[in-house]
Amino acid sequence: MPAGFDGELDKMWDTIREQQSQLQDVQRAVDAATATATSRDRSVAATVDGFGNVTSVQFSGTRYRSMPPTELGVLVVETIAAARRQIESQVSEIYRPLLPEAADLGAASTGRVDVAQMFREAMDEVGLGEYLDPEQHGRPGQSGQYQE
C-alpha cells in the first residue's frame, strides 16, 4: 500500500460512520414525524405519518352529519392532501442536512428533477465524478466487473 493510504482509509471509514449515524437519526425523525390538517370549516381533521400514510381521520361537531356524501368525501380528501403537504415540508427539512446544497426535494417529490444529474453533482462533490465516465473507466461487464 502507498504511504499514507492507511490514514486516508481511516478518514473514509470515519466519514462513512458519521454519515451512517446521520442517516439513522434522519430515519428516526421521519419515523416519529406526523402532521395534522383541519378542514376550513373545522369539521374534519386528518393526521399522516412521516411517509404520508393516513393514521387518523376525526370528525368534529355535527355539521359533517348533514353534508351530502360527495361534499364530505371531497372535504376529507382535501384535508388529507393538506396534511400530506405539511409532512412533505417537514420531511424535506429533516433530510436537508444530508443533501447537496442544490438539491430540491420539492421537485424530486413531484418528479420534476433529473436524478442522474443530482447523482453526477453529488459524485463531483466528493471527488468521484471522473469515475462516471465510461470512456475513461470502461463499462460494467456481465460479471459486474468493469471492462475496457
DOTORMAR-753641 format. One record per residue: x negated, y negated, z of N, C-alpha, C in turn; residue number from 0. Coordinates in steps of 0.1 Angstrom, whole numbers. Each point is the difference from the previous one (the first is absolute). Layout:
<recs>
{nx->X	ny->Y	nz->Z	cax->X	cay->Y	caz->Z	cx->X	cy->Y	cz->Z	i->NUM}
...
</recs>
This chain:
<recs>
{nx->-8	ny->12	nz->0	cax->8	cay->-12	caz->0	cx->-9	cy->-12	cz->0	i->0}
{nx->5	ny->-11	nz->-7	cax->-8	cay->-12	caz->0	cx->0	cy->-6	cz->13	i->1}
{nx->-11	ny->-8	nz->3	cax->-1	cay->-7	caz->13	cx->12	cy->-9	cz->2	i->2}
{nx->5	ny->-1	nz->12	cax->11	cay->-9	caz->3	cx->14	cy->6	cz->-4	i->3}
{nx->0	ny->11	nz->-7	cax->13	cay->6	caz->-4	cx->8	cy->4	cz->12	i->4}
{nx->-6	ny->6	nz->10	cax->7	cay->4	caz->12	cx->7	cy->-12	cz->7	i->5}
{nx->-6	ny->-11	nz->0	cax->6	cay->-12	caz->6	cx->12	cy->-5	cz->-8	i->6}
{nx->-2	ny->1	nz->-13	cax->12	cay->-4	caz->-8	cx->11	cy->9	cz->1	i->7}
{nx->-3	ny->13	nz->1	cax->10	cay->10	caz->2	cx->8	cy->-1	cz->13	i->8}
{nx->-8	ny->-4	nz->11	cax->6	cay->-2	caz->13	cx->10	cy->-12	cz->-1	i->9}
{nx->-5	ny->-11	nz->-7	cax->9	cay->-12	caz->-2	cx->13	cy->4	cz->-7	i->10}
{nx->-1	ny->8	nz->-11	cax->12	cay->4	caz->-7	cx->9	cy->8	cz->9	i->11}
{nx->-5	ny->9	nz->8	cax->8	cay->8	caz->9	cx->7	cy->-9	cz->10	i->12}
{nx->-7	ny->-9	nz->5	cax->6	cay->-10	caz->10	cx->11	cy->-7	cz->-7	i->13}
{nx->-2	ny->-5	nz->-12	cax->11	cay->-7	caz->-7	cx->12	cy->9	cz->-3	i->14}
{nx->-3	ny->13	nz->-3	cax->11	cay->9	caz->-2	cx->8	cy->2	cz->13	i->15}
{nx->-7	ny->2	nz->11	cax->7	cay->2	caz->13	cx->8	cy->-12	cz->3	i->16}
{nx->-6	ny->-12	nz->-2	cax->8	cay->-13	caz->3	cx->12	cy->-1	cz->-8	i->17}
{nx->-1	ny->3	nz->-13	cax->12	cay->0	caz->-9	cx->10	cy->10	cz->4	i->18}
{nx->-5	ny->12	nz->3	cax->10	cay->10	caz->5	cx->7	cy->-4	cz->12	i->19}
{nx->-6	ny->-6	nz->9	cax->6	cay->-5	caz->13	cx->10	cy->-11	cz->-4	i->20}
{nx->-3	ny->-9	nz->-9	cax->9	cay->-11	caz->-5	cx->12	cy->7	cz->-6	i->21}
{nx->-2	ny->10	nz->-8	cax->11	cay->6	caz->-7	cx->10	cy->7	cz->10	i->22}
{nx->-6	ny->6	nz->10	cax->8	cay->6	caz->11	cx->8	cy->-10	cz->7	i->23}
{nx->-6	ny->-12	nz->3	cax->7	cay->-11	caz->7	cx->12	cy->-5	cz->-9	i->24}
{nx->-3	ny->-1	nz->-13	cax->10	cay->-5	caz->-9	cx->12	cy->10	cz->-1	i->25}
{nx->-4	ny->13	nz->0	cax->11	cay->10	caz->-1	cx->8	cy->0	cz->12	i->26}
{nx->-6	ny->-2	nz->12	cax->8	cay->0	caz->12	cx->9	cy->-13	cz->0	i->27}
{nx->-5	ny->-11	nz->-5	cax->8	cay->-12	caz->0	cx->12	cy->1	cz->-10	i->28}
{nx->-2	ny->7	nz->-11	cax->11	cay->2	caz->-10	cx->10	cy->10	cz->6	i->29}
{nx->-5	ny->10	nz->7	cax->9	cay->10	caz->6	cx->9	cy->-7	cz->11	i->30}
{nx->-5	ny->-10	nz->6	cax->7	cay->-7	caz->11	cx->9	cy->-11	cz->-5	i->31}
{nx->-3	ny->-5	nz->-12	cax->7	cay->-12	caz->-5	cx->15	cy->3	cz->-3	i->32}
{nx->8	ny->-10	nz->3	cax->14	cay->0	caz->-3	cx->5	cy->-14	cz->-4	i->33}
{nx->10	ny->-1	nz->-7	cax->6	cay->-13	caz->-4	cx->15	cy->2	cz->1	i->34}
{nx->7	ny->-10	nz->5	cax->15	cay->0	caz->0	cx->5	cy->-13	cz->-6	i->35}
{nx->10	ny->2	nz->-9	cax->6	cay->-12	caz->-6	cx->15	cy->1	cz->3	i->36}
{nx->6	ny->-12	nz->1	cax->14	cay->-1	caz->3	cx->7	cy->-7	cz->-11	i->37}
{nx->12	ny->4	nz->-4	cax->8	cay->-6	caz->-11	cx->3	cy->-14	cz->4	i->38}
{nx->4	ny->-8	nz->-11	cax->3	cay->-14	caz->2	cx->11	cy->-2	cz->10	i->39}
{nx->10	ny->9	nz->-1	cax->12	cay->-1	caz->10	cx->-3	cy->7	cz->13	i->40}
{nx->-12	ny->5	nz->2	cax->-4	cay->7	caz->12	cx->8	cy->12	cz->4	i->41}
{nx->7	ny->6	nz->-10	cax->8	cay->12	caz->3	cx->-8	cy->13	cz->-3	i->42}
{nx->-12	ny->-1	nz->-7	cax->-8	cay->12	caz->-2	cx->-14	cy->-3	cz->3	i->43}
{nx->-7	ny->9	nz->6	cax->-14	cay->-1	caz->2	cx->-7	cy->13	cz->-4	i->44}
{nx->-11	ny->-1	nz->-7	cax->-7	cay->12	caz->-5	cx->-15	cy->0	cz->5	i->45}
{nx->-5	ny->11	nz->4	cax->-14	cay->1	caz->5	cx->-7	cy->11	cz->-9	i->46}
{nx->-12	ny->-4	nz->-4	cax->-8	cay->9	caz->-8	cx->-13	cy->3	cz->7	i->47}
{nx->-7	ny->11	nz->-3	cax->-13	cay->3	caz->6	cx->-11	cy->-6	cz->-10	i->48}
{nx->-12	ny->2	nz->4	cax->-12	cay->-5	caz->-8	cx->-1	cy->5	cz->-14	i->49}
{nx->8	ny->10	nz->-4	cax->0	cay->5	caz->-13	cx->13	cy->-4	cz->-8	i->50}
{nx->8	ny->-8	nz->7	cax->12	cay->-5	caz->-7	cx->12	cy->10	cz->2	i->51}
{nx->-2	ny->10	nz->7	cax->12	cay->10	caz->3	cx->9	cy->-6	cz->10	i->52}
{nx->13	ny->1	nz->-3	cax->11	cay->-5	caz->8	cx->0	cy->8	cz->13	i->53}
{nx->-1	ny->-6	nz->11	cax->0	cay->7	caz->13	cx->13	cy->-3	cz->8	i->54}
{nx->7	ny->-11	nz->-4	cax->12	cay->-3	caz->7	cx->8	cy->-10	cz->-8	i->55}
{nx->13	ny->2	nz->1	cax->10	cay->-10	caz->-6	cx->10	cy->-2	cz->11	i->56}
{nx->2	ny->-12	nz->4	cax->9	cay->-3	caz->11	cx->11	cy->-10	cz->-5	i->57}
{nx->12	ny->1	nz->5	cax->11	cay->-9	caz->-3	cx->4	cy->-7	cz->13	i->58}
{nx->2	ny->-13	nz->-2	cax->4	cay->-9	caz->12	cx->13	cy->-6	cz->-3	i->59}
{nx->7	ny->-2	nz->11	cax->14	cay->-7	caz->-1	cx->10	cy->10	cz->-7	i->60}
{nx->10	ny->-6	nz->-5	cax->10	cay->8	caz->-7	cx->3	cy->-4	cz->-14	i->61}
{nx->-7	ny->-11	nz->-5	cax->2	cay->-4	caz->-14	cx->-2	cy->11	cz->-10	i->62}
{nx->-11	ny->8	nz->2	cax->-3	cay->11	caz->-9	cx->11	cy->10	cz->-2	i->63}
{nx->9	ny->1	nz->10	cax->11	cay->10	caz->-1	cx->11	cy->-4	cz->-10	i->64}
{nx->1	ny->-13	nz->-2	cax->10	cay->-5	caz->-10	cx->-6	cy->-3	cz->-13	i->65}
{nx->-12	ny->2	nz->-2	cax->-7	cay->-3	caz->-13	cx->4	cy->11	cz->-10	i->66}
{nx->2	ny->-4	nz->-13	cax->1	cay->11	caz->-10	cx->-12	cy->8	cz->-1	i->67}
{nx->1	ny->13	nz->-2	cax->-12	cay->9	caz->0	cx->-11	cy->-5	cz->-9	i->68}
{nx->3	ny->-5	nz->-12	cax->-10	cay->-4	caz->-9	cx->-8	cy->-12	cz->6	i->69}
{nx->7	ny->-9	nz->6	cax->-6	cay->-12	caz->6	cx->-9	cy->4	cz->12	i->70}
{nx->5	ny->9	nz->8	cax->-8	cay->5	caz->11	cx->-13	cy->7	cz->-5	i->71}
{nx->2	ny->8	nz->-11	cax->-11	cay->7	caz->-5	cx->-11	cy->-9	cz->-5	i->72}
{nx->4	ny->-11	nz->-7	cax->-9	cay->-10	caz->-5	cx->-7	cy->-7	cz->11	i->73}
{nx->7	ny->-3	nz->11	cax->-6	cay->-6	caz->11	cx->-10	cy->9	cz->7	i->74}
{nx->2	ny->12	nz->1	cax->-9	cay->10	caz->6	cx->-13	cy->1	cz->-9	i->75}
{nx->2	ny->1	nz->-13	cax->-11	cay->1	caz->-9	cx->-9	cy->-12	cz->0	i->76}
{nx->7	ny->-12	nz->0	cax->-8	cay->-12	caz->1	cx->-8	cy->-2	cz->13	i->77}
{nx->6	ny->4	nz->11	cax->-6	cay->-1	caz->13	cx->-12	cy->10	cz->0	i->78}
{nx->1	ny->12	nz->-5	cax->-11	cay->9	caz->0	cx->-11	cy->-5	cz->-9	i->79}
{nx->3	ny->-6	nz->-11	cax->-10	cay->-6	caz->-9	cx->-7	cy->-11	cz->7	i->80}
{nx->7	ny->-8	nz->7	cax->-7	cay->-11	caz->8	cx->-10	cy->6	cz->10	i->81}
{nx->4	ny->10	nz->7	cax->-9	cay->6	caz->10	cx->-12	cy->6	cz->-7	i->82}
{nx->2	ny->6	nz->-12	cax->-11	cay->5	caz->-7	cx->-10	cy->-11	cz->-5	i->83}
{nx->5	ny->-11	nz->-4	cax->-8	cay->-11	caz->-4	cx->-9	cy->-5	cz->12	i->84}
{nx->7	ny->0	nz->12	cax->-8	cay->-4	caz->12	cx->-11	cy->10	cz->3	i->85}
{nx->3	ny->13	nz->-1	cax->-10	cay->10	caz->4	cx->-11	cy->0	cz->-10	i->86}
{nx->3	ny->-3	nz->-13	cax->-10	cay->-1	caz->-10	cx->-10	cy->-11	cz->3	i->87}
{nx->5	ny->-11	nz->4	cax->-8	cay->-11	caz->4	cx->-9	cy->3	cz->12	i->88}
{nx->6	ny->7	nz->10	cax->-8	cay->4	caz->12	cx->-11	cy->10	cz->-3	i->89}
{nx->4	ny->10	nz->-8	cax->-10	cay->10	caz->-4	cx->-11	cy->-6	cz->-9	i->90}
{nx->3	ny->-9	nz->-8	cax->-10	cay->-7	caz->-8	cx->-10	cy->-7	cz->9	i->91}
{nx->5	ny->-6	nz->10	cax->-9	cay->-7	caz->10	cx->-9	cy->10	cz->8	i->92}
{nx->6	ny->11	nz->3	cax->-7	cay->11	caz->7	cx->-12	cy->5	cz->-9	i->93}
{nx->3	ny->2	nz->-13	cax->-11	cay->5	caz->-9	cx->-10	cy->-10	cz->-4	i->94}
{nx->4	ny->-13	nz->1	cax->-9	cay->-10	caz->-6	cx->-14	cy->0	cz->4	i->95}
{nx->-4	ny->3	nz->12	cax->-15	cay->1	caz->4	cx->-7	cy->10	cz->-7	i->96}
{nx->6	ny->10	nz->-6	cax->-7	cay->11	caz->-6	cx->-1	cy->-2	cz->-15	i->97}
{nx->6	ny->-10	nz->-6	cax->0	cay->-2	caz->-14	cx->-9	cy->-11	cz->-5	i->98}
{nx->-4	ny->1	nz->-12	cax->-8	cay->-11	caz->-6	cx->8	cy->-13	cz->0	i->99}
{nx->-7	ny->-11	nz->1	cax->7	cay->-13	caz->1	cx->10	cy->-2	cz->-11	i->100}
{nx->-3	ny->5	nz->-12	cax->8	cay->-3	caz->-11	cx->12	cy->9	cz->-1	i->101}
{nx->1	ny->10	nz->9	cax->11	cay->10	caz->-1	cx->13	cy->-7	cz->3	i->102}
{nx->10	ny->3	nz->-8	cax->14	cay->-5	caz->2	cx->9	cy->12	cz->3	i->103}
{nx->3	ny->3	nz->12	cax->9	cay->11	caz->4	cx->14	cy->-2	cz->-5	i->104}
{nx->4	ny->-13	nz->0	cax->14	cay->-2	caz->-5	cx->1	cy->4	cz->-15	i->105}
{nx->-10	ny->-3	nz->-8	cax->0	cay->4	caz->-14	cx->-1	cy->15	cz->-1	i->106}
{nx->-9	ny->6	nz->8	cax->-1	cay->15	caz->0	cx->12	cy->7	cz->3	i->107}
{nx->8	ny->-5	nz->10	cax->12	cay->7	caz->4	cx->11	cy->-1	cz->-10	i->108}
{nx->-1	ny->-10	nz->-9	cax->10	cay->-1	caz->-11	cx->-4	cy->5	cz->-13	i->109}
{nx->-13	ny->5	nz->0	cax->-5	cay->6	caz->-13	cx->-6	cy->-11	cz->-9	i->110}
{nx->-2	ny->-12	nz->4	cax->-6	cay->-10	caz->-8	cx->-15	cy->-2	cz->2	i->111}
{nx->-7	ny->11	nz->1	cax->-14	cay->-1	caz->3	cx->-7	cy->10	cz->-8	i->112}
{nx->-13	ny->-3	nz->-4	cax->-8	cay->9	caz->-7	cx->-9	cy->8	cz->10	i->113}
{nx->4	ny->11	nz->4	cax->-7	cay->8	caz->10	cx->-14	cy->3	cz->-4	i->114}
{nx->-2	ny->3	nz->-13	cax->-13	cay->3	caz->-5	cx->-9	cy->-12	cz->1	i->115}
{nx->5	ny->-11	nz->-2	cax->-8	cay->-13	caz->1	cx->-3	cy->-2	cz->15	i->116}
{nx->9	ny->2	nz->9	cax->-2	cay->-1	caz->14	cx->-11	cy->10	cz->5	i->117}
{nx->0	ny->12	nz->-6	cax->-10	cay->10	caz->4	cx->-14	cy->-5	cz->-5	i->118}
{nx->0	ny->-5	nz->-13	cax->-13	cay->-4	caz->-5	cx->-6	cy->-12	cz->8	i->119}
{nx->9	ny->-9	nz->4	cax->-5	cay->-11	caz->9	cx->-5	cy->5	cz->13	i->120}
{nx->7	ny->9	nz->6	cax->-4	cay->6	caz->13	cx->-13	cy->7	cz->-1	i->121}
{nx->-2	ny->8	nz->-11	cax->-13	cay->6	caz->-3	cx->-11	cy->-10	cz->-2	i->122}
{nx->3	ny->-10	nz->-7	cax->-10	cay->-11	caz->-2	cx->-4	cy->-6	cz->13	i->123}
{nx->10	ny->-2	nz->9	cax->-2	cay->-7	caz->13	cx->-10	cy->8	cz->9	i->124}
{nx->1	ny->13	nz->-1	cax->-9	cay->8	caz->8	cx->-13	cy->5	cz->-8	i->125}
{nx->-2	ny->-6	nz->-12	cax->-12	cay->3	caz->-7	cx->0	cy->13	cz->-8	i->126}
{nx->12	ny->6	nz->-3	cax->1	cay->12	caz->-7	cx->6	cy->-1	cz->-13	i->127}
{nx->3	ny->-12	nz->-5	cax->8	cay->-2	caz->-12	cx->-8	cy->6	cz->-12	i->128}
{nx->-13	ny->0	nz->0	cax->-7	cay->5	caz->-11	cx->2	cy->15	cz->-3	i->129}
{nx->5	ny->7	nz->11	cax->2	cay->14	caz->-2	cx->13	cy->3	cz->-7	i->130}
{nx->8	ny->-10	nz->-2	cax->13	cay->2	caz->-8	cx->-2	cy->0	cz->-15	i->131}
{nx->-13	ny->-3	nz->-4	cax->-3	cay->-1	caz->-15	cx->-3	cy->14	cz->-5	i->132}
{nx->9	ny->7	nz->-7	cax->-3	cay->13	caz->-5	cx->-11	cy->0	cz->-11	i->133}
{nx->-2	ny->-11	nz->-6	cax->-11	cay->0	caz->-10	cx->-14	cy->1	cz->7	i->134}
{nx->-1	ny->-6	nz->11	cax->-12	cay->1	caz->8	cx->-2	cy->12	cz->8	i->135}
{nx->11	ny->5	nz->6	cax->-1	cay->11	caz->10	cx->7	cy->13	cz->-5	i->136}
{nx->4	ny->1	nz->-12	cax->6	cay->12	caz->-5	cx->15	cy->0	cz->4	i->137}
{nx->6	ny->11	nz->-2	cax->15	cay->2	caz->3	cx->2	cy->12	cz->8	i->138}
{nx->11	ny->1	nz->7	cax->3	cay->12	caz->7	cx->1	cy->12	cz->-9	i->139}
{nx->-6	ny->11	nz->3	cax->1	cay->12	caz->-8	cx->10	cy->10	cz->6	i->140}
{nx->2	ny->11	nz->-6	cax->9	cay->10	caz->4	cx->-2	cy->5	cz->14	i->141}
{nx->-13	ny->1	nz->4	cax->-3	cay->5	caz->13	cx->0	cy->-11	cz->11	i->142}
{nx->4	ny->-12	nz->-4	cax->0	cay->-11	caz->10	cx->-13	cy->-7	cz->0	i->143}
{nx->-11	ny->5	nz->-7	cax->-13	cay->-6	caz->0	cx->0	cy->-10	cz->-12	i->144}
{nx->-8	ny->-10	nz->1	cax->-1	cay->-10	caz->-10	cx->-9	cy->6	cz->-11	i->145}
{nx->4	ny->-2	nz->-13	cax->-8	cay->5	caz->-11	cx->-4	cy->-12	cz->-9	i->146}
{nx->-11	ny->2	nz->-7	cax->-4	cay->-10	caz->-10	cx->6	cy->4	cz->-13	i->147}
</recs>
